[in-house]
Amino acid sequence: MKVASFNVRRLGTSKVNDKNVLKYLIKIVSRYSVLLILEVVDRTGKAMAMFLKELNDTRANKKHPYTMVKSPRLGRDTYKEQFVFLYRQDHVKLTHSYQYKDNKVGDEDAFAREPYILRFTCLNTVLKDLVLIPVHTKPEDSVKELDKLYDVVKVVKKKWKTDHIMILGDFNADGSYVTKGDMTNIRIRSDEKFHWVIGDDVDTTANTSNDHTYDRIVMYGDDMLNAMVPNSAKPFNFHKAFRLSKAMALSISDHYPVEVELTTAETVPQKKEEKEIEEEEVESPSLPCSSVGRAWCLQHQGCGFDSHGGPAQKKKKMYEMYAFTTVSRSG
């Protein structure tokens, strides 16, 4: 079951009325069981209603239709956006929604667009409960907004008594907006319970003028991390996948969707015989544990960095891993 976030860049009437853009948007959306769309600027609601109709009228989606849930129009001034969720009715069931109240005493209005949080029951995955917290930061306030998501998670945990939380969206977490030094001041980055599964060196932008990692997915807790299909967290480069010109790609969006796949009940773990491998070199990913989370590093035999961020030389012992036999399944 694939879950994704996609900043479609000012999605409204003009894009939905563009037949070429609409065609590719439908192709992209149809990859996912649950999709968060950012930067929806549809004052009347007619554009998104039309998009949903066109989406569900395709042959593939008639049998597995989408439902749409929209946040209120959010923003501090005349420019406002909505968070829009699209989800397949036979993959998940919406159980709760919550518009975060950005009124903490002494720090009112911390968010330019307050998170509109949804809770789902998952019908086909090993993890049955899933909370999605959407994010679209104001670029110049990204450090503060990302740090305040720590408080949002605390509220959700208390309200719904669950740890199965995913934070996803356009964090603007790169370049001049959020530097490496800034990352240390963001609690959802420094707390080891939060796992940033989209690495810092991944390009999530369709704009060839930069290679920033603005768009992110963060898993809260080891249960969420372990429910993820290994190596499934990544951007979907529709520019290459559909062999589009640069102009056509940018007419769709200047961002790529970021996605992750959750293990379904049909993905059965088979335990390999435990074995010990001594004095073996271990290939390391490009990120230290502070970026991808301790549990991920342990699951993959270490991240190649010691606890202080320096490169580790060898792993003397590696223990059992789990192999997964997956039954072929769309979505």
Secondary structure, DSSP 8 states (H G I E B T S, - for coil): -EEEEEEEEEESHHHHH-HHHHHHHHHHHTT-SEEEEEEE--SSSHHHHHHHHHHHTSHHHHSS-EEEEE---B-SSS--BEEEEEEETTTEEEEEEEE-----TTSTT--SS--EEEEEEESSBS--EEEEEEEE--GGGHHHHHHHHHHHHHHHHHHH----EEEEEE---STTTS-HHHHTT-HHHHSTTEEE-S-TT---BS-TT-----EEEEEEHHHHHHTB-TT--EE--HHHHTT--HHHHHHH-SB--EEEEB-BTTEEEEE-------SB-----SS-HHHH-HHHHHHTT--SB-TTS-B---BS-----EEEEE-----
